[in-house]
Amino acid sequence: MIFLVAVFGGQAKGGGPCDKADHVQLCQTAVKGATEPEAALKAAIEHLIVETERARDEAAKLGKMEPLDVCKTNYNDAIRGLKESLNHLKTKDKRSLKTKLSAALTFYVTCDDTLAEGRVVQLASDVLTTDAMLRQLAGVCLYLATLT
């Protein structure tokens, strides 16, 4: 009986990599059940790449406008940097890893700023909503990077 209390008591407290993340549910979705920080970060980065590709493709469907073109370029740059961050994770180059993750976050913010300056916010409201999620997910990745 004591053994069961110890086992289940430990599970109730948590202890997973997402427990102290700003966006716990988003983090849990992104890490796909990984419990080790490095595996969790890898899964989260891969998830962020997929979501960024989806955002780029959705922005492309809105047509050809300069602000959206900037966003598509930024998404491509973010994807490239995120793929590089996976290599930095593998080689344990923590500084470069965090730099690439921070850069991805900056690319999403720049997209939003460009849409606002181009006065296409209403047309691109879905892009802004998606960018908000991408920024949160990039923040989750940066948080998980502190655990590796």
C-alpha positions as CSV (number, residue, x, y, z in Angstrom):
1,M,0.0,0.0,0.0
2,I,2.8,2.4,0.9
3,F,4.5,1.6,-2.5
4,L,1.3,2.6,-4.4
5,V,1.0,5.9,-2.5
6,A,4.6,6.7,-3.3
7,V,4.3,5.8,-7.0
8,F,0.9,7.6,-7.6
9,G,1.8,10.4,-5.2
10,G,4.9,11.2,-7.3
11,Q,2.8,11.2,-10.5
12,A,0.2,13.6,-9.0
13,K,3.0,16.1,-8.4
14,G,4.0,16.0,-12.0
15,G,7.7,16.6,-12.7
16,G,7.4,16.6,-16.5
17,P,9.3,19.1,-18.6
18,C,6.2,21.2,-19.2
19,D,5.2,21.7,-15.6
20,K,6.7,25.2,-15.3
21,A,6.2,26.3,-18.8
22,D,4.2,29.5,-19.4
23,H,1.8,27.6,-21.7
24,V,1.6,24.2,-20.1
25,Q,-1.1,22.7,-22.4
26,L,0.7,23.9,-25.6
27,C,3.9,22.5,-24.3
28,Q,2.4,19.1,-23.5
29,T,0.9,18.9,-27.0
30,A,4.3,19.9,-28.5
31,V,6.4,17.4,-26.6
32,K,4.2,14.5,-27.5
33,G,4.7,12.7,-24.2
34,A,8.5,13.0,-24.0
35,T,9.7,13.2,-20.4
36,E,13.4,13.9,-20.9
37,P,14.2,17.6,-21.6
38,E,16.2,17.0,-24.7
39,A,13.6,14.7,-26.3
40,A,10.9,17.1,-25.3
41,L,12.7,20.0,-26.9
42,K,13.4,18.1,-30.1
43,A,9.7,17.2,-30.4
44,A,8.7,20.8,-29.6
45,I,11.0,22.2,-32.3
46,E,9.7,19.6,-34.8
47,H,6.2,20.6,-33.9
48,L,7.1,24.3,-34.4
49,I,8.6,23.6,-37.8
50,V,5.3,21.9,-38.9
51,E,3.2,24.7,-37.6
52,T,5.4,27.3,-39.3
53,E,5.2,25.4,-42.6
54,R,1.4,25.4,-42.2
55,A,1.4,29.2,-41.4
56,R,3.5,29.8,-44.5
57,D,1.1,27.8,-46.7
58,E,-1.9,29.5,-45.3
59,A,-0.4,33.0,-45.8
60,A,0.3,32.0,-49.5
61,K,-3.4,31.3,-50.0
62,L,-4.3,34.8,-49.1
63,G,-2.7,36.1,-52.3
64,K,0.3,38.2,-53.3
65,M,0.7,41.3,-51.2
66,E,4.0,42.8,-50.0
67,P,3.3,42.4,-46.3
68,L,2.3,38.7,-46.8
69,D,5.4,38.2,-48.9
70,V,7.5,39.4,-46.0
71,C,5.7,36.9,-43.7
72,K,6.3,34.1,-46.1
73,T,10.0,34.9,-46.3
74,N,10.2,35.2,-42.5
75,Y,8.5,31.8,-42.1
76,N,11.0,30.2,-44.5
77,D,13.8,31.8,-42.5
78,A,12.3,30.6,-39.3
79,I,12.0,27.0,-40.7
80,R,15.6,27.1,-41.8
81,G,16.8,28.3,-38.4
82,L,14.7,25.8,-36.5
83,K,16.2,23.0,-38.6
84,E,19.6,24.3,-37.7
85,S,18.6,24.4,-34.0
86,L,17.9,20.7,-34.2
87,N,21.6,20.2,-35.2
88,H,22.7,22.5,-32.4
89,L,20.6,20.4,-30.0
90,K,22.3,17.3,-31.2
91,T,25.8,18.8,-30.9
92,K,24.9,20.3,-27.5
93,D,25.7,23.8,-28.7
94,K,23.3,25.5,-26.3
95,R,24.2,29.1,-27.2
96,S,23.6,28.6,-30.9
97,L,20.4,26.6,-30.1
98,K,19.0,29.5,-28.1
99,T,20.0,32.0,-30.7
100,K,18.2,30.1,-33.5
101,L,15.1,29.7,-31.3
102,S,15.1,33.4,-30.5
103,A,15.5,34.3,-34.1
104,A,12.4,32.3,-35.0
105,L,10.4,34.2,-32.4
106,T,11.7,37.4,-33.9
107,F,10.6,36.3,-37.4
108,Y,7.0,35.8,-36.1
109,V,7.0,39.3,-34.5
110,T,8.4,40.9,-37.6
111,C,5.6,39.3,-39.6
112,D,3.0,40.8,-37.3
113,D,4.6,44.2,-37.4
114,T,4.8,44.1,-41.2
115,L,1.1,43.3,-41.4
116,A,0.2,46.2,-39.1
117,E,2.4,48.6,-41.1
118,G,0.9,47.4,-44.4
119,R,-2.6,48.0,-43.0
120,V,-3.7,44.5,-43.9
121,V,-4.5,43.4,-40.4
122,Q,-8.2,42.6,-41.0
123,L,-7.4,40.6,-44.2
124,A,-4.6,38.7,-42.4
125,S,-6.3,38.2,-39.0
126,D,-5.8,34.5,-39.3
127,V,-2.1,35.0,-39.8
128,L,-1.9,37.1,-36.7
129,T,-3.8,34.5,-34.7
130,T,-1.5,31.8,-36.0
131,D,1.6,34.0,-35.2
132,A,0.4,34.4,-31.6
133,M,0.4,30.6,-31.3
134,L,3.8,30.4,-33.0
135,R,5.2,32.9,-30.6
136,Q,3.9,31.0,-27.7
137,L,5.3,27.7,-29.1
138,A,8.7,29.4,-29.7
139,G,8.6,30.6,-26.1
140,V,7.9,27.0,-25.0
141,C,11.0,25.8,-27.0
142,L,13.1,28.5,-25.4
143,Y,11.9,27.4,-22.0
144,L,12.7,23.8,-22.7
145,A,16.1,24.8,-23.9
146,T,16.9,26.0,-20.4
147,L,16.2,22.4,-19.1
148,T,18.7,20.7,-21.5
